[in-house]
Every structure is written in structure tokens, then in C-alpha cells.
Amino acid sequence: MQQLLAPIYSFLKCETPDSWIEEAKKPEQLKGLLIDHCNCELYANVCR
């Protein structure tokens, strides 16, 4: 698993803190996460 994640860790420069994950998993955070994900997808499509 570490070998598969190595390129991601290299790009991000650090692992995501567990405290961030716990906060992001809360139901009240879903709308913001979906909006952020949508923005990332839109940006990725524009940059192709």
C-alpha cells in the first residue's frame, strides 16, 4: 500500500492529519466537501 501511495505523498509533501479526516467525515461537512470536489474536477477538466 505504501508503494502505491508514495507518488501521492510526494505530491502532497505530507500525510493528511487524522484530525482533518475526522472533521471532514462529519455529515455537516458533506456539502462543502462536494463543492470542493466539484471545483477540483472542473479545474482538472479545464487544464486538460
Phi and psi in radians as a Rosetta constraint file:
Dihedral C 1 N 2 CA 2 C 2 CIRCULARHARMONIC -1.051 0.35
Dihedral N 2 CA 2 C 2 N 3 CIRCULARHARMONIC -0.644 0.35
Dihedral C 2 N 3 CA 3 C 3 CIRCULARHARMONIC -1.144 0.35
Dihedral N 3 CA 3 C 3 N 4 CIRCULARHARMONIC -0.680 0.35
Dihedral C 3 N 4 CA 4 C 4 CIRCULARHARMONIC -1.175 0.35
Dihedral N 4 CA 4 C 4 N 5 CIRCULARHARMONIC -0.629 0.35
Dihedral C 4 N 5 CA 5 C 5 CIRCULARHARMONIC -1.482 0.35
Dihedral N 5 CA 5 C 5 N 6 CIRCULARHARMONIC -0.221 0.35
Dihedral C 5 N 6 CA 6 C 6 CIRCULARHARMONIC -0.917 0.35
Dihedral N 6 CA 6 C 6 N 7 CIRCULARHARMONIC -0.808 0.35
Dihedral C 6 N 7 CA 7 C 7 CIRCULARHARMONIC -1.099 0.35
Dihedral N 7 CA 7 C 7 N 8 CIRCULARHARMONIC -0.587 0.35
Dihedral C 7 N 8 CA 8 C 8 CIRCULARHARMONIC -1.204 0.35
Dihedral N 8 CA 8 C 8 N 9 CIRCULARHARMONIC -0.811 0.35
Dihedral C 8 N 9 CA 9 C 9 CIRCULARHARMONIC -1.079 0.35
Dihedral N 9 CA 9 C 9 N 10 CIRCULARHARMONIC -0.643 0.35
Dihedral C 9 N 10 CA 10 C 10 CIRCULARHARMONIC -1.114 0.35
Dihedral N 10 CA 10 C 10 N 11 CIRCULARHARMONIC -0.733 0.35
Dihedral C 10 N 11 CA 11 C 11 CIRCULARHARMONIC -1.182 0.35
Dihedral N 11 CA 11 C 11 N 12 CIRCULARHARMONIC -0.767 0.35
Dihedral C 11 N 12 CA 12 C 12 CIRCULARHARMONIC -1.397 0.35
Dihedral N 12 CA 12 C 12 N 13 CIRCULARHARMONIC -0.362 0.35
Dihedral C 12 N 13 CA 13 C 13 CIRCULARHARMONIC 1.310 0.35
Dihedral N 13 CA 13 C 13 N 14 CIRCULARHARMONIC -0.201 0.35
Dihedral C 13 N 14 CA 14 C 14 CIRCULARHARMONIC -2.844 0.35
Dihedral N 14 CA 14 C 14 N 15 CIRCULARHARMONIC 2.815 0.35
Dihedral C 14 N 15 CA 15 C 15 CIRCULARHARMONIC -1.409 0.35
Dihedral N 15 CA 15 C 15 N 16 CIRCULARHARMONIC 2.690 0.35
Dihedral C 15 N 16 CA 16 C 16 CIRCULARHARMONIC -1.227 0.35
Dihedral N 16 CA 16 C 16 N 17 CIRCULARHARMONIC 2.226 0.35
Dihedral C 16 N 17 CA 17 C 17 CIRCULARHARMONIC -1.108 0.35
Dihedral N 17 CA 17 C 17 N 18 CIRCULARHARMONIC 2.487 0.35
Dihedral C 17 N 18 CA 18 C 18 CIRCULARHARMONIC -1.004 0.35
Dihedral N 18 CA 18 C 18 N 19 CIRCULARHARMONIC -0.603 0.35
Dihedral C 18 N 19 CA 19 C 19 CIRCULARHARMONIC -1.114 0.35
Dihedral N 19 CA 19 C 19 N 20 CIRCULARHARMONIC -0.612 0.35
Dihedral C 19 N 20 CA 20 C 20 CIRCULARHARMONIC -1.192 0.35
Dihedral N 20 CA 20 C 20 N 21 CIRCULARHARMONIC -0.744 0.35
Dihedral C 20 N 21 CA 21 C 21 CIRCULARHARMONIC -1.077 0.35
Dihedral N 21 CA 21 C 21 N 22 CIRCULARHARMONIC -0.784 0.35
Dihedral C 21 N 22 CA 22 C 22 CIRCULARHARMONIC -1.070 0.35
Dihedral N 22 CA 22 C 22 N 23 CIRCULARHARMONIC -0.696 0.35
Dihedral C 22 N 23 CA 23 C 23 CIRCULARHARMONIC -1.192 0.35
Dihedral N 23 CA 23 C 23 N 24 CIRCULARHARMONIC -0.738 0.35
Dihedral C 23 N 24 CA 24 C 24 CIRCULARHARMONIC -1.168 0.35
Dihedral N 24 CA 24 C 24 N 25 CIRCULARHARMONIC -0.452 0.35
Dihedral C 24 N 25 CA 25 C 25 CIRCULARHARMONIC -1.357 0.35
Dihedral N 25 CA 25 C 25 N 26 CIRCULARHARMONIC -0.177 0.35
Dihedral C 25 N 26 CA 26 C 26 CIRCULARHARMONIC -1.190 0.35
Dihedral N 26 CA 26 C 26 N 27 CIRCULARHARMONIC 2.401 0.35
Dihedral C 26 N 27 CA 27 C 27 CIRCULARHARMONIC -0.954 0.35
Dihedral N 27 CA 27 C 27 N 28 CIRCULARHARMONIC -0.609 0.35
Dihedral C 27 N 28 CA 28 C 28 CIRCULARHARMONIC -1.230 0.35
Dihedral N 28 CA 28 C 28 N 29 CIRCULARHARMONIC -0.164 0.35
Dihedral C 28 N 29 CA 29 C 29 CIRCULARHARMONIC -1.628 0.35
Dihedral N 29 CA 29 C 29 N 30 CIRCULARHARMONIC -0.147 0.35
Dihedral C 29 N 30 CA 30 C 30 CIRCULARHARMONIC -1.001 0.35
Dihedral N 30 CA 30 C 30 N 31 CIRCULARHARMONIC -0.810 0.35
Dihedral C 30 N 31 CA 31 C 31 CIRCULARHARMONIC -1.026 0.35
Dihedral N 31 CA 31 C 31 N 32 CIRCULARHARMONIC -0.831 0.35
Dihedral C 31 N 32 CA 32 C 32 CIRCULARHARMONIC -1.112 0.35
Dihedral N 32 CA 32 C 32 N 33 CIRCULARHARMONIC -0.692 0.35
Dihedral C 32 N 33 CA 33 C 33 CIRCULARHARMONIC -1.139 0.35
Dihedral N 33 CA 33 C 33 N 34 CIRCULARHARMONIC -0.724 0.35
Dihedral C 33 N 34 CA 34 C 34 CIRCULARHARMONIC -1.164 0.35
Dihedral N 34 CA 34 C 34 N 35 CIRCULARHARMONIC -0.673 0.35
Dihedral C 34 N 35 CA 35 C 35 CIRCULARHARMONIC -1.128 0.35
Dihedral N 35 CA 35 C 35 N 36 CIRCULARHARMONIC -0.781 0.35
Dihedral C 35 N 36 CA 36 C 36 CIRCULARHARMONIC -1.086 0.35
Dihedral N 36 CA 36 C 36 N 37 CIRCULARHARMONIC -0.766 0.35
Dihedral C 36 N 37 CA 37 C 37 CIRCULARHARMONIC -1.094 0.35
Dihedral N 37 CA 37 C 37 N 38 CIRCULARHARMONIC -0.742 0.35
Dihedral C 37 N 38 CA 38 C 38 CIRCULARHARMONIC -1.049 0.35
Dihedral N 38 CA 38 C 38 N 39 CIRCULARHARMONIC -0.787 0.35
Dihedral C 38 N 39 CA 39 C 39 CIRCULARHARMONIC -1.057 0.35
Dihedral N 39 CA 39 C 39 N 40 CIRCULARHARMONIC -0.707 0.35
Dihedral C 39 N 40 CA 40 C 40 CIRCULARHARMONIC -1.121 0.35
Dihedral N 40 CA 40 C 40 N 41 CIRCULARHARMONIC -0.734 0.35
Dihedral C 40 N 41 CA 41 C 41 CIRCULARHARMONIC -1.145 0.35
Dihedral N 41 CA 41 C 41 N 42 CIRCULARHARMONIC -0.740 0.35
Dihedral C 41 N 42 CA 42 C 42 CIRCULARHARMONIC -1.090 0.35
Dihedral N 42 CA 42 C 42 N 43 CIRCULARHARMONIC -0.755 0.35
Dihedral C 42 N 43 CA 43 C 43 CIRCULARHARMONIC -1.103 0.35
Dihedral N 43 CA 43 C 43 N 44 CIRCULARHARMONIC -0.747 0.35
Dihedral C 43 N 44 CA 44 C 44 CIRCULARHARMONIC -1.072 0.35
Dihedral N 44 CA 44 C 44 N 45 CIRCULARHARMONIC -0.671 0.35
Dihedral C 44 N 45 CA 45 C 45 CIRCULARHARMONIC -1.240 0.35
Dihedral N 45 CA 45 C 45 N 46 CIRCULARHARMONIC -0.586 0.35
Dihedral C 45 N 46 CA 46 C 46 CIRCULARHARMONIC -1.224 0.35
Dihedral N 46 CA 46 C 46 N 47 CIRCULARHARMONIC -0.608 0.35
Dihedral C 46 N 47 CA 47 C 47 CIRCULARHARMONIC -1.433 0.35
Dihedral N 47 CA 47 C 47 N 48 CIRCULARHARMONIC -0.033 0.35
